[in-house]
Amino acid sequence: MSATIHIVGAGLAGLSCAIRLADEGKRVALYEAARMAGGRCRSYYDATLGLTIDNGNHLLLSGNKAALDYARRIGAGDDALVGPKECVFDFLDMRDGARWRLRPNASRLPWWIFVADRRVPGTGPLDYLGAAKLLWAKKGATIGETMRCEGALYEKLWRPVMLSALNTEPRDACATLAGAVLRETLAAGGAACRPLVARRGLGEAFVEPALGALKAKGVEPRFGARLREIAFDGARARALRFGDEEIALGENDRVVLAAPAWIAEELLPGLVAPNDHRAILNAHFRIAPPHGQPPLLGLVGALSEWLFAFDERLSVTISGADRLMDESREELAQKIWTEVAAACGFAPAHAENLPPWQIVKEKRATFAATPAQEARRPHAATQWRNLFLAGDWTATGLPATIEGSIRSGYKAAALAGA
């Protein structure tokens, strides 16, 4: 019988790993503790809203090569990810009502910084050179130690962008991770940073097509399969124990552990992994966006940070939201809705009356992207020759993002399938 590669975890890291291996004709077994796939990138029907929503809003960019390759492999439709034809980001300063559009040109030569209506108001071309220091940041340095973290450009561009990418207060965040984000986005030109949104949800874009593609290749996940223990024999894993069931591993079988960091630490003796996490809060309101509302709007000087406009709802994402986890859901909904109503130009009556709403708090949304936590990220290969790791918390070179998750799955697939 041919060797089997056992993948534990059906989030995007596990799904992308399974897809790559199945495409190569490998025999794959996929296990997931939950009753659905997708992990932190899942869609579900919310009875309060009467809509299918994502547990968190996620923005991708046209330069996310692994994510776009994965979407192609699973047969996601051409309209699964939508965005403008050119790079454009809309912003609103809630303090004074000023609106602007950031419009980097497509090529790597950033001539856009010399055009006033393409850059952040109140900034000049030379201001943008400061962030270039992140491209050559020292290992272990923070953003605050690497570049100037004050002024109009920082407050209106670098802080909101880096906060959303790293989910950690930028001043304290890892400069090399910020440099990696910058290198693959703005430094690569506007062609690499067109915003892309899963208009009909992450499930339809990344999860359901993957499950269909895997099923067509004879791979069906076992849901509700919680891994309790991995038995080891010297330099190899010899069995997986799911409750009372034990699955013995053949001599050539491999294991990819694509579980969250805290689960991996419980299962693997001696594993060092990120152990400090940051929260993300999302607010959803069932109301049609007004005509002309940008699909994505960055909000400066507000509690709300990014406003997503979907067909039947408006959704807000707040990163680094640990401070909000104990706040009343009702109070949060009212505060956020007041800002959303103002940003959308709704009449005062709209601002005073909340539409159907939902607040989603993800306490351990990502690892804290600090230098100390970056140093704890393990590589895909482990001390056991037949066991490999996948997940956005592993050493991908990127923060905890969809792109990082999928890259980790691809890396684990390359190692396990070799």
RANORLIN-V9130 format. One line per field, one symbol per residue. psi: psi as a letter, one per 20 degrees, with the letter a starting at -180 (. if undefined). burial: I if it has 24 or more other C-alpha atoms within 12 Angstrom, else O. A space follows every 10 residues. Layout:
psi=???
burial=???
//
This chain:
psi=pqqpoppopk ahggghgggg ghhjjqpppp qphrjqrhcj lqqqpohghk qprqiqpppr qijnggghgg hghikqrhjh pqrqhroppp qpoihjjpqr ppmqrhrhom ihijogjirp qjqrghhihh ihhhhkqqpi qrghihrplr rggghifggh ghghhikqoh hirphhghhg gghiehiirh hikpppqnhj qhghghgghg hghghhjjop qoqjnophqp pqndjqpiqp oncippoqpr hjqqpoolrq ghghhhhopi pprpjprqqp pppppnppqq pjpqhppppq krgqgpopor gjrpqqporl khiihjqpgg hggggghggg gghikqqhhg hhoprprppo pnhlgrqplr hghhiipqrh qaipijpqqq qiirmiiran rgghghhhgg ghghghi.
burial=OOOIIIIIII IIIIIIIIII IIIOOIIIII IIIOOIIIII IIIIOOOOOO IIIIIIIIII IIIIOIIIOI IIIIIIOOOI IIIOOIIIII IIIIOOOOII IIIIIIOOOI OIIOOOOIII IOIOOOIIOI IIIIIOIOII IIIIOIIIIO OOIIIIIIII IIIIIIIIII IIIIIIIIII IIIIIIIIII IIIIIIIIII IIIIIIIIII IIIIOOIOII IIOOIIIOII IOOOOIIIII OOOOOOIOIO OOIIIIIIII IIIIIOIIOO IIIIIIIIII IIIIIIIOIO OOIIIIIIII IIIIIIIIII IOIIIIIIII IIOIIOOOOO OIIIIIIIII IIIIOOOOOO OOOIIIIIII IIIIIIIIII IIIIIIIIII IIOIIIIIII IIIIIIIIII IIIIIIIIII IIIIIIIO
//
